[in-house]
Amino acid sequence: MKAGLIGLGLVADTHVQAMAASGGKVTLGGVYARSADARQGVARRHGGIRAYETVAEMAADPALDFVIVATPPNARLEITRALIAAGKPILMEKPIERNFKAARQIVELCSAAGVPLGVVLQHRARATSRKLIELLQAGTLGPIRAVELRVPWWREQSYYDEPGRGSFARDGGGVLITQAIHVLDLMLCLTGPVAEVQAMTATTGLHRLEGEDHASAGLRFTSGAVGSVMATTAAFPGGGEMIALYCDRGSAILDAAQLRITARDGTTQSFGAPVATGGGADPMGFGARWHQAIIEDFASALAENRAPIATGQSALAVQALIDAMQRSSREGRKVTLEQGG
């Protein structure tokens, strides 16, 4: 299949690398960015692919099977409308939009038009994530009773010096919507929905940005399990993200892309190996293989007329949770989540 790419910021190269590594399953057909120099420069670097002059021009090109949207979140709605008008399937970088209400609008527009919408929540595609989901579904560990989530990342101030980065107007906030969203989304895939949350967010003295660079929260899940969350970009020099599940028959610790299972009888199992996940000063300090898995799955889903790993509808759960955490911090109270969005 052939894909177009809209948005040529930090993550664009990862998408290009992912498509190049797909062995021809998905190829890059063309790019668009508001800057003519940027789009023409990328087109030249990648073998003279097409540099579209407008989003509408890309949307109307029958040679493209779908379009990857990798712009900042505040630019998504009008792009989505143009792609819907042409009936072009959309693979959207996370988050869908800056908040739950705006994200739901995009999901509902695509649904009403019958346009497939996938979201790049690539932690779902990790082999160890799929293995843990399989073990939980099989009942191997028994019911989840407690959950621990940590995202101890680091970003230099220069990262936030880009105009708009970490702002509510462009990004929807700081560490929760930009970094922790991946881990929170995977947590929800493992645990099921959160019923209520009490959170505190803050901007530490280590950074200058409008949004938060540190967040912590207590959670109660609809299953009755309890949990804790800590996410930050102020943990120099940065480390891997972690989800721990404490269950009736044992514990599972997903440490970056490595999974360790410890059963109550003392037996242990390990899956995967330690890898860089972008938790340090280099925000792109990770490979393209998980993006590749998401892109290839989306292409296969279109060909097979099925849902992709991460649908727009399923991605609303994490946006609702982040909204609830931000609201809980602002209002200094426990917030109950509406189930089903």
C-alpha positions as CSV (number, residue, x, y, z in Angstrom):
1,M,0.0,0.0,0.0
2,K,1.0,3.6,-0.4
3,A,0.7,6.2,2.3
4,G,0.9,10.0,2.4
5,L,2.4,11.8,5.4
6,I,1.2,15.2,6.7
7,G,3.4,16.9,9.2
8,L,7.2,16.8,9.1
9,G,8.2,17.4,12.8
10,L,10.2,15.3,15.2
11,V,8.3,12.0,14.6
12,A,8.1,12.2,10.8
13,D,11.5,10.5,10.2
14,T,10.3,7.6,12.4
15,H,7.3,7.1,10.1
16,V,9.5,7.3,7.1
17,Q,12.0,4.7,8.6
18,A,9.1,2.5,9.5
19,M,7.7,2.4,6.0
20,A,11.2,1.9,4.5
21,A,11.6,-1.1,6.8
22,S,8.3,-2.7,5.9
23,G,9.8,-4.5,2.9
24,G,7.4,-2.9,0.4
25,K,4.3,-3.6,2.5
26,V,3.8,0.2,2.9
27,T,5.6,2.8,0.8
28,L,5.7,6.6,1.2
29,G,3.9,8.2,-1.7
30,G,4.2,11.8,-0.8
31,V,4.4,14.5,1.9
32,Y,2.7,17.7,3.0
33,A,3.7,20.4,5.4
34,R,2.8,24.1,5.6
35,S,6.4,25.0,4.8
36,A,7.1,24.6,1.1
37,D,10.8,24.3,1.8
38,A,10.3,21.5,4.4
39,R,8.0,19.4,2.2
40,Q,10.2,19.9,-0.9
41,G,13.3,19.1,1.0
42,V,11.9,15.9,2.4
43,A,10.6,14.9,-1.0
44,R,14.1,15.3,-2.5
45,R,15.7,13.3,0.3
46,H,13.4,10.4,-0.4
47,G,13.9,9.8,-4.0
48,G,11.8,12.6,-5.4
49,I,8.4,11.6,-4.0
50,R,5.6,14.0,-4.5
51,A,5.4,17.2,-2.4
52,Y,1.8,18.1,-2.2
53,E,0.8,21.8,-2.3
54,T,-2.3,21.4,-0.1
55,V,-4.0,18.8,2.1
56,A,-6.9,18.7,-0.3
57,E,-4.5,17.8,-3.1
58,M,-3.1,14.9,-1.1
59,A,-6.6,13.8,-0.1
60,A,-7.7,13.7,-3.7
61,D,-4.8,11.6,-5.0
62,P,-6.2,8.1,-5.8
63,A,-2.6,6.7,-5.7
64,L,-2.6,7.0,-1.9
65,D,-4.3,4.2,0.1
66,F,-4.3,6.1,3.4
67,V,-2.7,9.2,5.1
68,I,-0.6,9.4,8.2
69,V,-1.3,12.6,10.2
70,A,1.7,13.7,12.3
71,T,1.0,17.4,12.9
72,P,0.7,19.0,16.3
73,P,-2.7,18.1,17.9
74,N,-4.3,21.6,17.3
75,A,-4.0,21.2,13.5
76,R,-6.0,18.0,13.3
77,L,-9.6,18.9,12.8
78,E,-9.5,20.7,9.4
79,I,-7.1,18.1,8.1
80,T,-9.5,15.4,9.2
81,R,-12.4,17.1,7.4
82,A,-10.4,17.3,4.2
83,L,-9.5,13.7,4.3
84,I,-13.0,12.6,5.2
85,A,-14.3,14.6,2.2
86,A,-12.1,12.5,0.0
87,G,-12.9,9.2,1.8
88,K,-9.3,8.7,2.7
89,P,-8.5,6.4,5.7
90,I,-6.5,8.1,8.4
91,L,-3.7,6.9,10.7
92,M,-3.3,9.6,13.4
93,E,-0.3,10.2,15.6
94,K,-1.2,10.3,19.3
95,P,-3.0,12.1,20.8
96,I,-6.0,12.4,18.5
97,E,-6.6,16.0,19.8
98,R,-5.7,18.2,22.8
99,N,-8.6,17.0,24.9
100,F,-11.3,14.4,25.1
101,K,-14.1,16.6,23.7
102,A,-12.1,17.5,20.6
103,A,-10.8,14.0,20.1
104,R,-14.4,12.6,20.3
105,Q,-15.4,15.1,17.6
106,I,-12.8,13.7,15.2
107,V,-13.7,10.1,16.0
108,E,-17.4,10.8,15.5
109,L,-16.8,12.6,12.2
110,C,-14.8,9.6,10.9
111,S,-17.4,7.1,12.1
112,A,-20.3,9.0,10.6
113,A,-18.5,9.1,7.2
114,G,-17.4,5.5,7.4
115,V,-13.7,6.6,7.2
116,P,-11.3,4.2,9.0
117,L,-9.3,6.0,11.8
118,G,-6.3,4.4,13.5
119,V,-4.1,5.9,16.2
120,V,-0.4,5.5,16.6
121,L,-0.3,4.1,20.1
122,Q,2.6,1.8,19.4
123,H,3.1,0.4,22.9
124,R,0.1,-1.8,22.1
125,A,2.1,-3.4,19.3
126,R,5.0,-4.5,21.4
127,A,5.4,-8.3,21.5
128,T,5.6,-8.2,25.3
129,S,2.5,-6.1,25.6
130,R,0.6,-8.6,23.5
131,K,2.0,-11.5,25.6
132,L,0.8,-9.9,28.8
133,I,-2.6,-9.3,27.4
134,E,-2.7,-12.9,26.4
135,L,-1.7,-14.1,29.9
136,L,-4.4,-11.9,31.5
137,Q,-7.1,-13.0,29.1
138,A,-6.2,-16.6,29.8
139,G,-6.5,-16.0,33.6
140,T,-3.0,-17.1,34.2
141,L,-2.4,-14.4,36.8
142,G,-5.9,-14.2,38.2
143,P,-7.7,-10.9,38.9
144,I,-5.6,-7.7,39.0
145,R,-5.7,-6.2,42.5
146,A,-3.2,-3.3,42.4
147,V,-1.4,-1.4,39.6
148,E,1.7,0.7,39.6
149,L,2.7,2.9,36.7
150,R,5.9,5.0,36.4
151,V,7.3,7.2,33.6
152,P,10.6,8.6,34.9
153,W,11.7,10.5,31.8
154,W,13.9,13.5,31.2
155,R,13.8,16.4,28.7
156,E,16.2,19.3,28.4
157,Q,14.7,22.8,28.6
158,S,15.7,23.2,24.9
159,Y,12.9,20.6,24.1
160,Y,10.3,23.0,25.6
161,D,11.8,26.1,24.0
162,E,10.1,25.2,20.7
163,P,7.2,27.6,20.3
164,G,4.0,25.9,21.5
165,R,5.5,22.8,22.9
166,G,4.0,21.9,26.3
167,S,1.3,24.5,25.9
168,F,-2.5,23.8,26.2
169,A,-3.3,25.7,23.0
170,R,-1.1,23.5,20.8
171,D,-0.4,20.3,22.6
172,G,-3.1,20.0,25.3
173,G,-0.6,20.1,28.2
174,G,2.7,18.6,29.1
175,V,3.9,15.2,30.2
176,L,0.5,13.5,30.4
177,I,-0.7,14.1,26.9
178,T,2.7,14.0,25.2
179,Q,4.7,11.3,26.9
180,A,2.7,9.3,29.5
181,I,-0.2,8.8,27.1
182,H,1.4,5.7,25.6
183,V,1.9,4.0,29.0
184,L,-1.5,5.1,30.3
185,D,-3.1,3.7,27.2
186,L,-1.4,0.4,27.5
187,M,-2.3,0.3,31.2
188,L,-6.0,0.6,30.2
189,C,-5.6,-2.2,27.6
190,L,-4.4,-4.4,30.4
191,T,-6.6,-3.3,33.3
192,G,-9.8,-2.1,31.9
193,P,-11.3,1.3,32.6
194,V,-10.6,3.7,35.5
195,A,-13.7,4.6,37.7
196,E,-12.2,7.5,39.6
197,V,-8.9,9.4,40.0
198,Q,-7.4,11.9,42.3
199,A,-4.4,13.7,40.9
200,M,-1.8,16.4,41.3
201,T,0.1,18.0,38.4
202,A,2.9,20.5,38.6
203,T,5.6,22.3,36.7
204,T,8.9,21.7,38.6
205,G,11.7,24.3,38.9
206,L,13.6,22.2,36.3
207,H,11.6,23.4,33.3
208,R,9.7,26.4,32.0
209,L,6.5,25.4,30.1
210,E,2.8,26.1,30.4
211,G,1.8,22.5,31.0
212,E,3.0,20.0,33.6
213,D,6.3,18.2,33.7
214,H,5.2,16.1,36.7
215,A,2.0,14.3,37.5
216,S,1.0,11.8,40.2
217,A,-2.4,10.2,40.8
218,G,-4.3,7.5,42.7
219,L,-6.7,5.4,40.7
220,R,-9.6,3.1,41.4
221,F,-10.6,0.9,38.5
222,T,-14.1,-0.3,37.7
223,S,-12.8,-3.9,38.5
224,G,-12.2,-2.8,42.1
225,A,-8.4,-2.7,41.7
226,V,-6.4,0.3,42.9
227,G,-3.4,1.9,41.4
228,S,-0.8,4.7,41.4
229,V,0.6,6.8,38.6
230,M,3.8,8.9,38.4
231,A,4.9,10.5,35.2
232,T,7.5,13.2,34.7
233,T,10.0,14.6,32.3
234,A,12.1,16.0,35.2
235,A,13.8,12.7,36.2
236,F,17.3,13.3,35.0
237,P,18.9,11.4,33.2
238,G,15.7,9.5,32.3
239,G,14.7,5.9,32.5
240,G,12.4,3.3,31.1
241,E,8.6,3.4,31.7
242,M,7.1,0.7,33.9
243,I,3.8,-1.0,34.6
244,A,3.4,-3.4,37.4
245,L,0.3,-5.6,37.9
246,Y,-0.2,-7.3,41.3
247,C,-2.6,-10.2,40.8
248,D,-4.1,-13.1,42.8
249,R,-1.7,-15.7,41.3
250,G,1.4,-13.6,40.8
251,S,2.9,-10.3,39.6
252,A,3.7,-9.0,36.1
253,I,6.2,-6.2,35.6
254,L,6.4,-4.6,32.1
255,D,9.7,-2.7,32.2
256,A,9.9,-0.8,28.9
257,A,9.8,-3.7,26.5
258,Q,10.8,-6.4,28.9
259,L,8.2,-8.5,30.7
260,R,8.9,-10.4,33.9
261,I,6.3,-12.8,35.5
262,T,6.7,-14.0,39.1
263,A,4.1,-16.6,40.1
264,R,3.0,-17.0,43.7
265,D,4.6,-20.5,43.7
266,G,8.0,-18.9,43.0
267,T,8.4,-19.7,39.4
268,T,9.5,-16.9,37.1
269,Q,9.3,-16.2,33.3
270,S,10.9,-13.4,31.2
271,F,10.1,-12.2,27.8
272,G,11.8,-9.6,25.6
273,A,14.9,-7.6,26.3
274,P,15.8,-4.1,27.5
275,V,15.6,-1.5,24.7
276,A,15.8,2.3,24.5
277,T,12.3,3.9,24.6
278,G,13.0,7.6,24.4
279,G,13.1,8.3,28.1
280,G,16.3,10.4,28.0
281,A,17.3,13.7,26.7
282,D,16.9,12.6,23.0
283,P,13.1,12.5,22.5
284,M,13.7,10.3,19.4
285,G,16.0,7.8,21.2
286,F,14.0,4.8,20.1
287,G,13.7,2.7,17.0
288,A,11.0,2.5,14.4
289,R,9.9,-1.1,14.7
290,W,6.9,-0.4,16.9
291,H,5.7,2.4,14.5
292,Q,6.3,-0.1,11.7
293,A,4.1,-2.7,13.4
294,I,1.3,-0.1,13.8
295,I,1.6,1.1,10.2
296,E,1.7,-2.4,8.8
297,D,-1.3,-3.5,10.9
298,F,-3.3,-0.5,9.7
299,A,-2.5,-1.3,6.1
300,S,-3.5,-5.0,6.7
301,A,-6.7,-3.9,8.5
302,L,-7.7,-1.9,5.5
303,A,-7.0,-4.8,3.1
304,E,-8.9,-7.2,5.4
305,N,-11.7,-4.9,6.3
306,R,-11.1,-5.2,10.0
307,A,-10.3,-2.9,12.9
308,P,-6.7,-2.0,13.5
309,I,-4.8,-2.6,16.8
310,A,-5.6,1.0,18.0
311,T,-8.9,2.5,16.7
312,G,-9.9,6.0,17.2
313,Q,-12.8,4.9,19.4
314,S,-10.5,2.8,21.7
315,A,-8.0,5.8,22.0
316,L,-10.7,7.9,23.6
317,A,-10.3,6.1,26.9
318,V,-6.9,7.4,27.6
319,Q,-7.8,10.9,26.5
320,A,-10.7,10.8,29.0
321,L,-8.4,9.6,31.7
322,I,-5.9,12.4,31.0
323,D,-8.7,15.0,31.0
324,A,-9.9,13.6,34.4
325,M,-6.4,13.8,35.9
326,Q,-5.9,17.4,34.8
327,R,-9.4,18.3,36.1
328,S,-8.7,16.6,39.4
329,S,-5.5,18.5,39.9
330,R,-7.1,21.9,38.9
331,E,-10.1,21.4,41.2
332,G,-8.3,19.6,44.1
333,R,-10.8,16.8,44.3
334,K,-11.5,13.2,43.2
335,V,-13.0,13.0,39.7
336,T,-15.3,10.2,38.5
337,L,-15.0,9.1,34.9
338,E,-18.0,8.6,32.7
339,Q,-17.7,5.0,31.4
340,G,-18.0,4.6,27.6
341,G,-16.7,8.2,27.0
